[in-house]
């Protein structure tokens, strides 16, 4: 390979890298994209906690709702920090936002996450597990509704932009 070919390859790689970096930067300017990233990470935290507890102690005899509730609390605390700093970039007062965020997330989670989990797992018997995450499909069904409801609550109730 000649020196000119090597320089051309280096410039092409540098140009591609710069374009990719620019694309990622533009995507991260979108609040919805940042929320989706935060939501995926929060869901992973939730699933990991539930999986560890469920695999260690089993899901039977109502433990599934207790373990799911613990996973919810851990993931809500994680979600607050990532939503406050990364998604909504809030500079509001910490404690009022935290209490509002935690209260709204607990309410949404009790309705959708625990509610769907109990309905589909305990009542309807949907106890098969998602192969990758090792959590019941019932948990995954509830998670879809939780993500949608939490975005709306976060955007319009917790991290509202203050009028100047």
C-alpha positions in Angstrom: 0.0 0.0 0.0 1.4 3.4 -0.9 1.7 6.3 1.4 -1.1 8.1 -0.4 -3.4 5.1 -0.1 -2.7 5.0 3.7 -3.4 8.7 4.0 -6.7 8.3 2.1 -7.8 5.5 4.3 -6.9 7.5 7.4 -8.9 10.5 6.2 -11.8 8.3 5.3 -11.9 6.7 8.7 -11.5 10.1 10.4 -14.3 11.5 8.3 -16.6 8.5 9.1 -15.7 8.8 12.8 -16.5 12.5 12.8 -19.8 11.9 11.0 -20.8 9.1 13.5 -19.9 11.3 16.4 -22.0 14.2 14.9 -24.9 11.8 14.4 -24.7 10.5 18.0 -24.5 14.1 19.2 -27.6 15.1 17.3 -29.5 12.1 18.5 -28.6 12.8 22.1 -30.1 16.3 21.7 -33.5 14.6 21.4 -35.2 14.3 24.8 -37.1 11.3 23.6 -33.9 9.5 22.5 -32.3 10.3 25.9 -35.5 9.1 27.7 -35.4 5.8 25.7 -31.8 5.2 26.7 -32.5 6.0 30.3 -35.6 3.8 30.1 -33.7 0.8 28.8 -31.0 1.2 31.5 -33.7 1.6 34.2 -35.5 -1.5 32.9 -32.3 -3.4 32.9 -31.7 -2.4 36.6 -35.2 -3.5 37.4 -34.9 -6.8 35.6 -31.5 -7.6 37.1 -32.7 -7.0 40.7 -35.9 -9.1 40.0 -33.9 -11.9 38.3 -31.3 -12.1 41.1 -34.1 -12.3 43.8 -36.3 -14.6 41.8 -33.6 -17.0 40.7 -32.2 -17.1 44.3 -35.5 -17.5 46.2 -38.2 -18.4 43.6 -41.3 -16.6 42.5 -43.9 -18.7 44.2 -46.1 -17.9 47.2 -46.5 -14.2 46.5 -42.7 -13.6 46.6 -43.0 -12.4 43.0 -44.8 -9.3 44.1 -42.5 -8.6 47.0 -39.4 -9.1 44.8 -40.9 -7.1 42.0 -41.6 -4.3 44.5 -38.0 -4.3 45.7 -36.8 -4.2 42.1 -39.2 -1.2 41.5 -37.8 0.8 44.4 -34.2 0.2 43.3 -34.9 1.1 39.7 -36.9 4.2 40.7 -34.0 5.6 42.6 -31.7 4.9 39.7 -34.2 6.4 37.2 -34.5 9.6 39.2 -30.8 10.4 38.9 -30.6 9.5 35.2 -33.8 11.3 34.3 -32.9 14.4 36.3 -29.4 14.8 34.9 -29.4 13.1 31.5 -32.9 13.2 30.2 -34.6 16.4 31.4 -31.4 18.2 32.6 -33.3 19.6 35.5 -31.9 22.2 37.8 -35.0 22.4 40.0 -35.0 21.8 43.8 -33.7 18.3 44.5 -36.1 17.1 47.2 -39.4 18.3 45.8 -38.4 16.7 42.5 -37.3 13.5 44.1 -40.5 13.2 46.2 -42.7 14.0 43.2 -40.8 11.6 41.0 -40.7 8.8 43.5 -44.4 9.2 44.4 -45.5 9.2 40.8 -43.3 6.3 39.9 -44.5 4.2 42.8 -48.1 4.9 41.8 -47.5 4.1 38.1 -45.6 0.9 39.1 -48.3 -0.3 41.5 -50.9 0.1 38.8 -49.1 -1.2 35.8 -46.0 -3.1 36.9 -47.3 -4.9 40.0 -50.9 -4.9 38.7 -50.0 -6.5 35.3 -47.5 -8.9 37.0 -50.1 -10.1 39.5 -52.8 -10.4 36.9 -50.8 -12.2 34.2 -48.5 -14.3 36.5 -50.8 -15.1 39.5 -54.3 -15.0 38.0 -53.8 -16.0 34.3 -50.8 -18.2 34.9 -48.4 -16.6 32.4 -45.3 -17.9 34.2 -43.0 -18.6 31.3 -39.8 -16.5 31.4 -38.2 -14.3 28.8 -35.1 -16.3 27.7 -32.6 -13.4 27.8 -33.7 -11.7 31.0 -35.0 -14.7 32.9 -38.0 -12.6 34.1 -41.6 -13.7 33.5 -43.3 -12.5 30.4 -45.9 -11.0 32.8 -43.2 -8.6 33.9 -42.3 -7.6 30.4 -45.9 -6.8 29.5 -46.2 -4.4 32.5 -42.9 -2.8 31.7 -44.2 -1.5 28.3 -47.0 0.4 30.0 -44.8 1.6 32.8 -42.3 3.2 30.3 -45.0 5.1 28.5 -46.8 6.3 31.6 -43.5 7.3 33.3 -42.4 9.4 30.4 -45.7 11.4 30.4 -45.6 11.8 34.2 -41.9 12.9 34.2 -42.3 15.3 31.3 -45.5 17.0 32.4 -45.6 16.7 36.2 -42.1 16.2 37.7 -39.5 17.9 35.5 -41.6 20.7 34.0 -39.7 23.5 32.4 -40.1 26.6 34.6 -41.5 29.7 32.9 -39.0 32.5 32.8 
